């Protein structure tokens, strides 16, 4: 930006940064879009400061709430983070439910196995009594 300042090309540099910001925004790369938007804002501010005899605040309008592309990009990033956190929460809950179902069926299987072993022992004991003649 210093080279652009020396060559008085700040307005062209600002336009280039704005176009890059829009390009990255369209290609769904919000981090790069935000970076180039900030570069654009800085170049635009420097350009207007040079035009207005060194006073950067003269005639500079502040966009209203929700009008700035930076705010829009930040809202999109916040929405993506919120969506990602919601998905993480849902997947964690589903995983815990799956673990509970597996534990339930495992305990049920173990109880049935123990019951079958007990019944097998009873049958073996009854069978052995039948095989041995009474004296």
C-alpha positions as CSV (number, residue, x, y, z in Angstrom):
1,X,0.0,0.0,0.0
2,X,3.0,2.3,0.5
3,X,4.0,1.9,-3.1
4,X,0.4,2.8,-4.1
5,X,0.6,5.8,-1.8
6,X,3.8,7.0,-3.5
7,X,2.4,6.5,-7.0
8,X,-1.0,8.0,-6.1
9,X,-2.8,4.8,-7.1
10,X,-4.7,4.3,-3.9
11,X,-8.2,4.5,-5.5
12,X,-7.2,1.8,-8.0
13,X,-5.7,-0.3,-5.2
14,X,-8.9,0.1,-3.2
15,X,-11.0,-1.1,-6.2
16,X,-8.7,-4.1,-6.7
17,X,-9.1,-5.1,-3.0
18,X,-12.8,-4.6,-3.2
19,X,-13.0,-6.9,-6.3
20,X,-10.8,-9.5,-4.5
21,X,-13.1,-9.3,-1.5
22,X,-16.2,-9.9,-3.6
23,X,-14.5,-12.7,-5.5
24,X,-13.6,-14.6,-2.3
25,X,-17.0,-13.9,-0.9
26,X,-18.6,-15.5,-4.1
27,X,-16.3,-18.5,-3.8
28,X,-17.3,-19.1,-0.2
29,X,-14.0,-18.2,1.3
30,X,-15.1,-15.7,4.1
31,X,-11.7,-15.4,5.8
32,X,-10.0,-14.2,2.6
33,X,-12.9,-12.0,1.7
34,X,-12.7,-10.4,5.1
35,X,-9.0,-9.9,4.8
36,X,-9.3,-8.1,1.4
37,X,-12.3,-6.1,2.6
38,X,-10.2,-4.8,5.4
39,X,-7.4,-4.0,3.0
40,X,-10.0,-2.2,0.8
41,X,-11.3,-0.2,3.7
42,X,-7.8,0.9,4.7
43,X,-6.9,1.9,1.1
44,X,-10.2,3.7,0.7
45,X,-9.6,5.6,4.0
46,X,-6.1,6.5,3.0
47,X,-7.3,7.7,-0.4
48,X,-10.1,9.8,1.1
49,X,-7.6,11.2,3.6
50,X,-5.3,12.3,0.8
51,X,-8.2,13.9,-1.2
52,X,-9.4,15.8,1.9
53,X,-6.1,17.4,2.7
54,X,-5.0,14.9,5.3
55,X,-8.1,14.8,7.4
56,X,-9.5,11.2,7.2
57,X,-12.8,11.9,8.9
58,X,-14.0,14.7,6.6
59,X,-17.0,13.5,4.5
60,X,-16.5,9.9,5.5
61,X,-19.9,8.2,6.0
62,X,-20.1,5.3,8.4
63,X,-22.4,2.6,7.0
64,X,-25.5,1.8,9.1
65,X,-25.8,-1.4,11.1
66,X,-26.0,-4.5,8.9
67,X,-25.1,-2.6,5.8
68,X,-21.4,-3.3,5.8
69,X,-20.0,-6.3,3.9
70,X,-17.7,-6.9,6.8
71,X,-20.8,-7.3,9.1
72,X,-22.4,-9.7,6.5
73,X,-19.2,-11.8,6.3
74,X,-19.0,-11.9,10.1
75,X,-22.6,-13.0,10.4
76,X,-22.1,-15.7,7.8
77,X,-19.0,-17.0,9.8
78,X,-21.0,-16.9,13.0
79,X,-23.8,-18.8,11.3
80,X,-21.4,-21.5,10.1
81,X,-19.8,-21.8,13.6
82,X,-23.2,-22.1,15.2
83,X,-24.3,-24.7,12.7
84,X,-21.1,-26.7,13.2
85,X,-21.6,-26.5,17.0
86,X,-25.2,-27.7,16.7
87,X,-24.1,-30.7,14.5
88,X,-21.4,-31.5,17.1
89,X,-23.9,-31.5,19.9
90,X,-26.4,-33.6,18.0
91,X,-23.7,-36.2,17.0
92,X,-22.5,-36.4,20.6
93,X,-26.0,-37.0,21.8
94,X,-26.6,-39.7,19.2
95,X,-23.3,-41.3,20.2
96,X,-24.3,-41.4,23.8
97,X,-27.6,-42.9,23.0
98,X,-25.9,-45.6,20.9
99,X,-23.6,-46.4,23.8
100,X,-26.6,-46.7,26.1
101,X,-28.4,-49.1,23.7
102,X,-25.3,-51.2,23.3
103,X,-24.8,-51.4,27.1
104,X,-28.5,-52.4,27.5
105,X,-28.3,-55.2,25.1
106,X,-24.9,-56.4,26.4
107,X,-26.3,-56.7,30.0
108,X,-29.4,-58.5,28.7
109,X,-27.3,-60.9,26.8
110,X,-25.1,-61.6,29.8
111,X,-28.2,-62.2,32.0
112,X,-29.6,-64.7,29.5
113,X,-26.3,-66.4,29.2
114,X,-26.1,-66.8,33.0
115,X,-29.6,-68.1,33.1
116,X,-28.9,-70.7,30.3
117,X,-25.8,-71.8,32.2
118,X,-27.8,-72.3,35.4
119,X,-30.5,-74.2,33.5
120,X,-27.8,-76.4,31.9
121,X,-26.3,-77.2,35.3
122,X,-29.8,-78.1,36.6
123,X,-30.4,-80.4,33.6
124,X,-27.0,-82.0,34.0
125,X,-27.7,-82.5,37.7
126,X,-31.2,-84.0,37.0
127,X,-29.7,-86.2,34.2
128,X,-27.0,-87.5,36.5
129,X,-29.6,-88.4,39.1
130,X,-31.6,-90.3,36.5
131,X,-28.5,-92.2,35.3
132,X,-27.5,-93.4,38.8
133,X,-29.8,-96.2,40.0
134,X,-31.2,-95.9,43.5
135,X,-29.9,-98.3,46.0
